[in-house]
Amino acid sequence: MTQRQSRPRVSVIVNTYNHDRFVIQALRSVAEQDFPACETEIIVVDDGSTDATSQVLNEFLPLIRYIRKENGGQVSAFNAGIGVARGEILAFLDGDDWWSTNKLSRVVAAFDANPNLAAVGHGYYEVTENGAITATISPEMTCHLNLESSSDARRSAPFRIFLGTSRLAVRASVMPQVLPVPTDLPFFDNFVFTQAIAIGGAEILPEHLCYYRIHSSSMYAGDVTDRKRLWTRYDLLCALLEHLPRRLLRLGVPEDAIFALLESDFVDRDRLKLILKGGTPLETFRVERADFQISYSESTLAYRCFKALGLLMALSMPPGVFYKMRDCYARYNLKRFRRWIGEASPSSPLVTRRSAKTKADPADA
């Protein structure tokens, strides 16, 4: 037996916790890939589920390698899977998401076309708990991400959404430089893929190759004012921004490129701090002005006047009051009235999000 035959091309690492309603769909989508099954291993890490997940997973033996552990969070789960993976490429999947049938073949082809590439991501569908497609998110074309300069980093930053867990594949050879993931990070993907971009770059494919399920347990689902969820996001950003810049410096990324890449994360962290802990109106003004400068490249005079009015409101009231008004603006879709006075051009026009109200393709479900 040759080394290529004895070592799988791809290790699929599935993280699951209390996903008994969803994990069957996730594993079927891996088993039904058009990529050769003989070149794939499937590792499923059950992070101490208390529902019927373990019974569901037993039905997939011996197709999968099943690891059950005490609950320790996503980082510990993926660490357990990475520790036993033998593949040349590691592809990650959360147990509540699923893939299109050509996901692995497209990702492997991208790696094969560029031997120095460290990571691959792609477009995706957002779906409801029941599998209805609500939106499609993708780059308009294949794009390459790198952190060689501040302009490259700033250009790459908006495309990181295409490297989230179930969209992420990493060449196994870069993992020794990437690990370990700090234990105070609740999620591992951002820490891993950002370093991968620094090491060998990442390619983002425009195809929608993943179904990202948003449900009641998702961190970004539900009421945007859910304080428990907001605290989780705040803690994540604080830990990420504490550890990641040091790792990137160690990998040789210039300081100005690090700031350019992470400037929106700093803004999000500071906004969440104001919402959760309070602060001064001047702090709110600075955060919202920075967000506008990052988010938009061009705007009409009328839109700039509208934004200036919003910034004056930020200066005139406590942060808690301002952000409650901002939440109402979003919840009741009041921006439809704002469009009458003008629009602003987003800084990242090559990322498209389109609303949709359809069921997922049964062939991929």
C-alpha positions as CSV (number, residue, x, y, z in Angstrom):
1,M,0.0,0.0,0.0
2,T,1.4,3.4,-1.0
3,Q,1.6,6.4,1.4
4,R,-1.1,8.2,-0.5
5,Q,-3.5,5.2,-0.1
6,S,-2.7,4.7,3.6
7,R,-3.3,8.4,4.3
8,P,-6.7,9.9,3.4
9,R,-6.7,13.1,1.4
10,V,-9.3,14.7,3.7
11,S,-10.2,14.4,7.3
12,V,-13.7,15.7,8.0
13,I,-14.0,16.7,11.6
14,V,-17.5,17.1,12.9
15,N,-18.2,18.9,16.2
16,T,-21.6,18.1,17.8
17,Y,-23.3,19.0,21.0
18,N,-27.0,18.2,21.5
19,H,-27.6,18.1,17.8
20,D,-29.8,15.0,17.7
21,R,-32.3,16.8,15.5
22,F,-29.6,17.9,13.0
23,V,-26.6,15.6,13.0
24,I,-28.1,13.0,10.7
25,Q,-28.4,15.5,7.9
26,A,-24.8,16.7,8.6
27,L,-23.4,13.2,8.3
28,R,-25.4,12.2,5.3
29,S,-24.1,15.3,3.5
30,V,-20.6,14.1,4.2
31,A,-21.3,10.5,3.2
32,E,-22.9,11.5,0.0
33,Q,-20.1,13.7,-1.3
34,D,-19.0,13.1,-4.9
35,F,-15.4,13.0,-3.6
36,P,-14.1,9.5,-3.3
37,A,-15.1,7.9,0.0
38,C,-11.8,5.9,0.1
39,E,-9.9,9.2,0.3
40,T,-12.0,10.5,3.2
41,E,-12.1,9.8,6.9
42,I,-15.0,11.1,9.1
43,I,-14.2,12.0,12.7
44,V,-17.2,12.9,14.9
45,V,-16.5,14.5,18.3
46,D,-19.5,14.4,20.7
47,D,-18.8,17.2,23.2
48,G,-20.8,15.5,26.0
49,S,-24.3,15.7,24.6
50,T,-27.1,15.1,27.0
51,D,-29.8,14.4,24.4
52,A,-30.0,11.5,22.0
53,T,-27.0,12.5,19.9
54,S,-25.0,9.4,21.0
55,Q,-27.7,7.0,19.9
56,V,-27.9,8.8,16.5
57,L,-24.2,8.6,16.0
58,N,-24.0,4.9,16.9
59,E,-26.1,4.3,13.8
60,F,-23.3,5.6,11.6
61,L,-20.7,3.2,12.9
62,P,-18.3,2.0,11.4
63,L,-18.6,4.8,8.8
64,I,-17.4,7.3,11.3
65,R,-14.7,7.4,14.0
66,Y,-16.7,8.4,17.1
67,I,-15.1,10.2,19.9
68,R,-17.2,11.0,23.0
69,K,-15.8,13.4,25.6
70,E,-16.9,15.5,28.5
71,N,-18.4,18.8,27.6
72,G,-15.6,21.3,27.2
73,G,-16.7,23.6,24.3
74,Q,-16.0,23.8,20.6
75,V,-12.2,24.4,21.0
76,S,-11.7,21.3,23.0
77,A,-13.9,19.2,20.7
78,F,-12.0,20.2,17.5
79,N,-8.7,19.8,19.4
80,A,-9.7,16.2,20.1
81,G,-10.6,15.6,16.4
82,I,-7.4,17.3,15.1
83,G,-5.3,15.1,17.4
84,V,-6.4,11.9,15.6
85,A,-6.9,13.2,12.1
86,R,-4.6,11.7,9.4
87,G,-5.7,13.6,6.3
88,E,-3.7,16.0,4.3
89,I,-6.6,18.5,4.4
90,L,-8.8,19.1,7.4
91,A,-12.4,20.1,6.7
92,F,-14.6,21.2,9.6
93,L,-18.3,20.9,10.1
94,D,-20.6,21.8,12.9
95,G,-23.2,19.1,13.6
96,D,-26.2,21.5,12.9
97,D,-25.0,22.5,9.4
98,W,-24.6,20.5,6.2
99,W,-22.8,20.5,2.9
100,S,-23.6,20.5,-0.8
101,T,-22.6,17.2,-2.5
102,N,-19.6,18.8,-4.4
103,K,-18.1,20.6,-1.4
104,L,-15.1,18.4,-0.9
105,S,-14.3,18.0,-4.6
106,R,-14.3,21.7,-5.2
107,V,-12.2,22.4,-2.0
108,V,-9.6,19.8,-2.8
109,A,-9.3,21.0,-6.4
110,A,-8.6,24.5,-5.1
111,F,-5.8,23.1,-2.8
112,D,-4.4,21.1,-5.7
113,A,-4.3,24.1,-8.0
114,N,-2.2,26.0,-5.5
115,P,0.2,23.9,-3.4
116,N,1.2,26.8,-1.2
117,L,-2.4,27.6,-0.2
118,A,-3.2,27.3,3.5
119,A,-7.0,27.5,3.6
120,V,-10.1,27.4,1.5
121,G,-13.5,28.9,2.1
122,H,-16.7,29.4,0.0
123,G,-20.1,30.9,-0.2
124,Y,-23.0,29.5,1.8
125,Y,-26.8,29.5,2.4
126,E,-28.4,30.7,5.6
127,V,-31.2,28.4,6.5
128,T,-33.8,28.3,9.3
129,E,-34.1,25.6,11.9
130,N,-36.4,23.6,9.5
131,G,-34.1,24.0,6.5
132,A,-35.7,26.8,4.6
133,I,-33.2,29.0,2.8
134,T,-33.4,32.6,3.9
135,A,-30.4,34.1,2.3
136,T,-27.4,33.4,0.0
137,I,-24.0,34.9,0.9
138,S,-21.0,34.7,-1.4
139,P,-18.2,36.7,-3.0
140,E,-18.9,37.7,-6.6
141,M,-15.8,35.9,-7.8
142,T,-13.0,33.7,-6.6
143,C,-10.7,35.8,-4.4
144,H,-7.4,35.3,-2.7
145,L,-6.7,36.6,0.8
146,N,-3.4,37.5,2.3
147,L,-1.9,39.8,5.0
148,E,1.2,41.0,3.2
149,S,0.3,44.7,3.6
150,S,-2.3,46.8,5.3
151,S,-4.2,47.3,2.0
152,D,-4.2,43.5,1.4
153,A,-5.4,42.9,5.0
154,R,-8.1,45.5,4.7
155,R,-9.3,44.0,1.4
156,S,-9.3,40.5,3.0
157,A,-11.1,41.4,6.2
158,P,-14.7,41.3,4.9
159,F,-14.2,37.9,3.3
160,R,-13.4,36.2,6.6
161,I,-17.2,35.3,7.0
162,F,-16.5,32.6,4.3
163,L,-14.1,30.8,6.5
164,G,-16.4,30.1,9.5
165,T,-16.4,26.6,10.9
166,S,-18.5,24.7,8.4
167,R,-17.0,26.6,5.4
168,L,-13.4,26.1,6.6
169,A,-10.8,23.7,5.2
170,V,-7.1,23.9,6.2
171,R,-4.0,22.2,5.0
172,A,-2.9,19.9,7.8
173,S,0.7,20.9,7.5
174,V,0.0,24.4,8.7
175,M,-1.7,23.3,11.9
176,P,1.5,23.0,14.0
177,Q,2.1,26.7,13.5
178,V,-1.6,27.6,14.3
179,L,-2.1,25.5,17.4
180,P,-2.8,25.6,20.3
181,V,-6.0,27.6,20.4
182,P,-6.2,29.5,23.7
183,T,-8.7,27.8,26.1
184,D,-10.4,31.1,26.9
185,L,-11.7,31.3,23.3
186,P,-15.2,29.8,23.0
187,F,-14.8,29.2,19.3
188,F,-11.7,28.1,17.3
189,D,-12.4,29.1,13.7
190,N,-11.4,32.8,13.6
191,F,-8.1,32.1,15.5
192,V,-7.2,29.3,13.1
193,F,-8.2,30.7,9.7
194,T,-6.6,34.1,10.4
195,Q,-3.3,32.5,11.1
196,A,-3.7,30.3,8.0
197,I,-4.2,33.4,5.9
198,A,-1.0,34.8,7.3
199,I,1.0,31.5,6.6
200,G,-0.1,30.7,3.1
201,G,-3.1,32.7,2.1
202,A,-6.7,31.6,1.6
203,E,-8.9,31.2,-1.4
204,I,-12.6,32.0,-1.3
205,L,-14.8,30.2,-3.8
206,P,-18.0,31.8,-5.0
207,E,-20.1,28.6,-5.0
208,H,-22.6,28.1,-2.2
209,L,-21.2,24.8,-0.7
210,C,-22.6,24.9,2.8
211,Y,-26.0,25.3,4.5
212,Y,-25.5,27.3,7.7
213,R,-28.4,26.7,10.1
214,I,-29.6,29.4,12.4
215,H,-31.7,28.2,15.3
216,S,-32.6,29.0,18.9
217,S,-29.2,27.8,20.2
218,S,-27.1,29.7,17.7
219,M,-25.0,32.5,19.1
220,Y,-26.2,35.0,16.4
221,A,-29.8,33.9,16.4
222,G,-32.8,35.3,18.1
223,D,-33.3,38.6,19.8
224,V,-30.3,40.9,19.2
225,T,-30.8,42.3,22.7
226,D,-30.3,38.8,24.3
227,R,-27.7,39.9,26.9
228,K,-26.4,36.3,27.4
229,R,-25.6,36.1,23.7
230,L,-24.1,39.5,23.7
231,W,-21.8,38.7,26.6
232,T,-20.7,35.5,24.8
233,R,-19.8,37.6,21.7
234,Y,-18.1,40.2,23.8
235,D,-16.0,37.6,25.7
236,L,-15.1,36.0,22.3
237,L,-13.9,39.3,20.8
238,C,-11.9,40.3,24.0
239,A,-10.1,37.0,24.0
240,L,-9.5,37.0,20.2
241,L,-8.1,40.5,20.3
242,E,-5.9,39.7,23.2
243,H,-4.3,36.6,21.7
244,L,-4.5,36.9,17.9
245,P,-2.4,40.0,17.3
246,R,0.5,38.5,19.2
247,R,0.3,35.3,17.1
248,L,0.2,37.3,13.9
249,L,3.2,39.3,14.9
250,R,5.1,36.0,15.6
251,L,4.2,34.9,12.0
252,G,5.7,38.1,10.6
253,V,2.5,40.0,9.8
254,P,3.2,43.8,9.8
255,E,1.6,45.7,12.7
256,D,-0.3,48.0,10.3
257,A,-1.7,45.0,8.5
258,I,-2.9,43.4,11.8
259,F,-4.7,46.6,12.7
260,A,-6.3,46.9,9.2
261,L,-7.5,43.3,9.4
262,L,-9.0,43.6,12.9
263,E,-10.2,47.2,13.0
264,S,-13.9,46.1,12.6
265,D,-13.4,43.6,15.4
266,F,-12.1,46.4,17.7
267,V,-15.2,48.5,16.8
268,D,-17.6,45.6,17.5
269,R,-15.9,44.9,20.8
270,D,-16.1,48.5,21.9
271,R,-19.7,48.7,20.9
272,L,-20.6,45.6,22.8
273,K,-18.8,47.0,25.9
274,L,-20.9,50.2,25.7
275,I,-24.1,48.1,25.4
276,L,-23.2,45.8,28.2
277,K,-21.2,47.9,30.6
278,G,-22.1,51.4,29.7
279,G,-19.9,54.4,29.0
280,T,-20.0,58.0,27.9
281,P,-21.8,59.5,24.9
282,L,-18.4,60.6,23.5
283,E,-17.3,56.9,23.4
284,T,-20.5,56.0,21.5
285,F,-19.8,58.8,19.0
286,R,-16.2,57.6,18.4
287,V,-17.3,53.9,18.0
288,E,-20.1,54.8,15.5
289,R,-18.0,57.2,13.5
290,A,-15.3,54.5,13.2
291,D,-17.9,52.0,12.1
292,F,-19.1,54.3,9.4
293,Q,-15.6,55.0,8.1
294,I,-14.8,51.3,8.0
295,S,-18.1,50.2,6.5
296,Y,-18.6,52.6,3.6
297,S,-16.3,54.0,0.9
298,E,-18.6,56.5,-0.7
299,S,-21.9,58.2,0.3
300,T,-24.2,60.9,-0.9
301,L,-24.3,64.3,0.8
302,A,-27.9,63.5,2.0
303,Y,-26.7,60.2,3.5
304,R,-23.7,61.9,5.2
305,C,-26.2,64.4,6.7
306,F,-28.4,61.6,7.9
307,K,-25.4,59.9,9.5
308,A,-24.3,63.1,11.1
309,L,-27.7,63.4,12.7
310,G,-27.2,59.9,14.1
311,L,-23.8,60.8,15.5
312,L,-25.3,63.9,17.2
313,M,-27.9,61.7,18.8
314,A,-25.1,59.4,20.1
315,L,-23.5,62.5,21.7
316,S,-26.8,63.6,23.3
317,M,-27.8,60.4,25.2
318,P,-26.4,57.6,27.3
319,P,-25.1,54.6,25.3
320,G,-27.9,52.3,26.6
321,V,-30.6,54.6,25.3
322,F,-28.8,55.1,21.9
323,Y,-28.4,51.4,21.3
324,K,-32.0,50.6,22.2
325,M,-33.1,53.2,19.6
326,R,-30.7,51.6,17.2
327,D,-32.1,48.1,17.8
328,C,-35.6,49.5,17.2
329,Y,-34.4,51.0,13.9
330,A,-33.2,47.6,12.8
331,R,-36.1,45.6,14.2
332,Y,-38.8,47.6,12.4
333,N,-36.7,48.0,9.2
334,L,-36.8,51.8,9.4
335,K,-33.9,52.0,6.9
336,R,-36.5,51.6,4.2
337,F,-37.4,55.3,4.8
338,R,-33.7,56.2,4.9
339,R,-33.3,55.1,1.3
340,W,-35.4,58.0,0.3
341,I,-32.6,60.4,1.2
342,G,-29.7,58.4,-0.3
343,E,-27.4,55.5,0.1
344,A,-23.8,54.7,0.8
345,S,-21.5,52.3,-1.0
346,P,-20.2,49.5,1.2
347,S,-16.5,49.2,1.4
348,S,-16.8,45.5,0.3
349,P,-19.1,45.5,-2.7
350,L,-17.8,42.1,-3.9
351,V,-19.6,40.4,-1.0
352,T,-23.2,39.8,-1.9
353,R,-26.1,38.8,0.4
354,R,-29.4,38.0,-1.3
355,S,-32.6,37.2,0.6
356,A,-34.4,34.0,-0.4
357,K,-37.4,32.1,0.8
358,T,-37.1,28.6,-0.5
359,K,-36.5,25.1,0.7
360,A,-33.0,23.6,0.5
361,D,-32.4,21.3,-2.5
362,P,-33.6,17.8,-1.3
363,A,-30.5,16.4,-3.1
364,D,-28.3,18.3,-0.6
365,A,-30.6,17.9,2.4
